[in-house]
Amino acid sequence: EGRIGRLRFLAWTMVLSLVTLPIVGVFALIALGLVSGDSTTGLILGGILAVFLFLGFMIVSILFSVQRLHDIGWSGWLWLLNLVPFVGSIFPLVMMVVPGNAGANRYGPPPPPNSTAVKVLCSLWIVFFALIFAGGLLGGFSAVQEEYESNLESSYDSGSVTTDEVEVVEPPAISADEAAEPAQAPVDSAQE
């Protein structure tokens, strides 16, 4: 029942993500802590908790999506298009782009105006994607640098990179008597 606008849909999905990520982290730590003791109890307990978390996440996510479809004026059953290959990767974008009906439709009155909190939560998606993009770039750059260094090291090890040998010429040896004598100024034969 009800309708939810585009910004409110994005804001609620951000809240859902922000709540789910720490819970997944805690469950993972619990499962890893129990698994490190070589017990299958940790795996079973972690798996059961993960299934319940996944079901809760899916139910709430479906509720938000159905309300968003109602805002557009479409049936909530169209959510099942998310399960269709290829279409399922595009349909969520369609739900975010298509504006809702301005007036009341068969699913109820239009959603209330967006508050400042909704706008802030929606803008967190921009920050989230910017962080993912920056992390991807930094990860790519570090992978390229590691590959370059490893190729450089292997080329030196294989001997494919040669260095020119430089012959070092040592100055003639000076005796202790010559080193102790002060240097004499050269005499110009024209002055004598």
C-alpha positions in Angstrom: 0.0 0.0 0.0 1.0 3.6 -0.4 3.3 5.5 -2.7 6.9 6.6 -2.4 8.7 9.2 -4.5 12.0 8.9 -6.2 14.1 10.8 -3.6 12.3 9.1 -0.7 12.9 5.7 -2.4 16.6 6.4 -2.7 16.8 7.7 0.8 15.1 4.6 2.3 17.3 2.3 0.3 20.3 4.2 1.6 19.0 3.7 5.2 18.4 0.1 4.5 22.0 -0.3 3.2 23.5 1.7 6.1 21.7 -0.6 8.6 22.4 -3.8 6.8 26.2 -3.3 6.3 27.1 -3.2 10.0 24.8 -6.1 10.8 26.5 -8.2 8.0 29.9 -7.2 9.4 28.9 -8.3 12.9 27.5 -11.6 11.6 30.7 -12.2 9.6 32.9 -11.5 12.7 30.8 -13.9 14.8 31.0 -16.6 12.1 34.7 -16.1 11.6 35.3 -16.2 15.3 33.4 -19.4 15.7 34.9 -20.9 12.5 38.5 -20.1 13.6 38.1 -22.8 16.3 37.6 -25.4 13.5 33.9 -25.9 14.4 31.1 -26.4 12.0 28.8 -24.7 14.5 30.1 -21.3 13.5 29.3 -22.0 9.8 25.8 -23.3 10.6 25.0 -20.4 12.9 26.4 -17.9 10.5 24.5 -19.4 7.6 21.2 -19.3 9.5 21.7 -15.7 10.6 22.7 -14.8 7.0 19.5 -16.4 5.6 17.3 -14.5 8.1 19.1 -11.2 7.4 18.8 -11.8 3.7 15.1 -12.5 4.0 14.5 -9.4 6.1 16.5 -7.2 3.6 14.6 -8.6 0.7 11.1 -8.1 2.2 11.8 -4.5 3.1 13.4 -3.9 -0.3 10.4 -5.3 -2.1 8.1 -3.2 0.0 10.0 0.0 -1.1 10.0 -1.1 -4.7 6.3 -1.8 -4.8 5.5 1.6 -3.3 7.8 3.2 -5.9 5.9 1.3 -8.7 2.6 2.5 -7.1 3.8 6.1 -7.3 4.5 5.7 -11.0 1.0 4.2 -11.4 2.2 0.7 -12.2 1.3 -2.6 -10.5 3.6 -3.8 -7.8 3.7 -7.2 -9.6 6.1 -5.6 -12.1 8.8 -5.9 -9.4 9.1 -9.5 -10.7 10.8 -8.0 -13.7 13.9 -7.7 -11.5 14.2 -11.4 -11.7 14.4 -11.5 -15.5 17.9 -11.7 -16.9 19.1 -8.4 -18.5 15.8 -6.7 -17.8 16.5 -7.1 -14.1 19.6 -5.0 -14.4 17.9 -2.1 -16.1 14.5 -2.1 -14.4 15.7 -0.6 -11.1 17.1 2.3 -13.0 13.8 2.8 -14.8 12.1 2.9 -11.4 14.5 5.6 -10.2 14.1 7.7 -13.4 10.4 7.6 -14.2 8.6 10.4 -12.3 5.5 9.5 -10.3 2.0 10.7 -11.0 1.5 14.3 -9.9 -2.0 13.7 -8.6 -3.8 10.9 -6.8 -3.9 7.6 -8.6 -5.6 4.2 -7.8 -2.9 3.6 -5.2 -3.5 6.7 -3.1 -2.6 10.4 -2.8 0.8 11.7 -3.9 3.6 11.3 -1.4 4.4 14.2 0.9 7.1 16.7 -0.1 10.6 15.6 0.6 12.2 16.8 3.8 15.8 17.9 4.3 16.7 14.6 5.8 15.4 12.8 2.7 17.5 15.0 0.5 20.6 14.4 2.6 20.1 10.7 2.7 19.5 10.6 -1.1 22.7 12.6 -1.7 24.7 10.0 0.3 24.3 7.8 -2.8 26.4 10.3 -4.7 29.1 10.1 -2.0 28.8 6.3 -1.9 29.3 6.0 -5.7 32.1 8.5 -5.7 33.9 6.5 -3.0 33.5 3.3 -4.9 34.8 5.0 -8.1 37.8 6.5 -6.3 38.5 3.1 -4.6 38.3 1.4 -7.9 40.7 3.9 -9.5 43.2 3.6 -6.6 43.0 -0.2 -6.7 43.5 -0.2 -10.4 46.5 2.2 -10.1 48.1 0.1 -7.4 47.6 -3.1 -9.4 49.2 -1.5 -12.4 52.1 -0.3 -10.3 52.6 -3.8 -8.7 52.5 -5.4 -12.2 55.0 -2.9 -13.5 57.4 -3.5 -10.5 57.0 -7.3 -10.8 57.8 -7.2 -14.5 60.7 -4.9 -14.0 62.1 -7.2 -11.2 61.6 -10.3 -13.3 63.4 -8.7 -16.3 66.4 -7.9 -14.1 66.4 -11.5 -12.7 66.3 -13.0 -16.2 69.1 -10.9 -17.4 67.2 -9.4 -20.3 68.1 -5.9 -19.0 71.8 -5.3 -19.4 73.8 -2.5 -18.0 76.9 -1.1 -19.7 80.0 -1.8 -17.7 82.0 1.4 -16.9 85.7 1.1 -16.6 86.9 3.0 -13.6 90.4 4.6 -14.1 92.2 5.2 -10.8 94.6 8.2 -10.5 98.3 7.4 -10.2 99.5 6.7 -6.7 101.2 9.5 -4.9 104.1 8.8 -2.5 104.1 10.2 1.0 107.0 12.6 0.1 105.1 14.0 -2.8 102.0 14.5 -0.7 103.9 16.3 2.0 105.6 18.8 -0.3 103.7 22.0 -1.0 102.7 22.4 -4.6 105.0 24.7 -6.5 103.6 27.2 -8.9 104.5 26.5 -12.5 107.3 28.7 -13.7 106.7 30.5 -16.9 109.8 30.4 -19.1 109.0 33.8 -20.5 109.3 35.4 -17.1 112.8 34.0 -16.4 
